[in-house]
Amino acid sequence: MSRLTPTIAAPKLGMSAAALMAWIRTEKCPFGIYLKREGNTRGEYIMFEKRMEAYLNADDFKERAGKQ
């Protein structure tokens, strides 16, 4: 599976990278995960491109996007 970074994926979703990262950290994002590393290093955000495309193409997403 190909992976995306928050800065690449966020514009495709119509949100900022910070908002996307917050959504992923809540563990409610269906196509992204946050891997926290031990120690003082930062974690890593991983988004799966095919899962994101399936989410964007879903009928319920299109209905929600049309209401905005």
N, C-alpha and C positions, 0 to 999 in steps of 0.2 A: 504494500500500500504506500502511496506517496503521501508525504507529510507536508504540512504548511506551518508557517509561523503566524503569530497573531497579527503582525503588521501586513502580511499578505492576505490573510483570510478576512480580516475585519471589514475592509471596503466592500468585499463581495456580499457581506451580510448587512451592510448599511449601518455599521456601528464603529466606534473607535476601538483601537487595539486594547486600551485600558478596560473598556466595558466588556470586551470579549474575554480578556484574562480574568476579570472578576466573575463572569458567568462560568468559566471553566473551573475556577476555584470552589464554586458552590457545589460542584459535582452534578449539575443539572444539564450541562451541555452534552447533547447526544453524540458529538463527534470529536470531543477534545478531552484530554486528560492533563493533569498537572503532576509531575513527578518531583517530589521534594527529596533533596539529597541531604545526607547527614553532614553535620558540621556547619560552617558559616557560609557555604556556597549557596547560591540561588537555585531554585528549582527550575524545571524545564517544562514549557508548554508544548504539547504535541496535539496537532489536529490532523485528522485523517481526511484527505481530500475527497475520496469516493463517498464516505459517509456524509460529509458536508454537502456534496452535490445532491445526494439522495434526499437530504433534509430540505434543501432549497427547492427541489422539484416536487416535493410532497404537496398534495392538494390543500391540506390544512394550513401549510405555511403560506401558500399563495393567497388564501382567504384572509389570513391575519395581515399580510403585507398590504393588501388592498384596502384595509380599513384605516390605515394610517394616513 
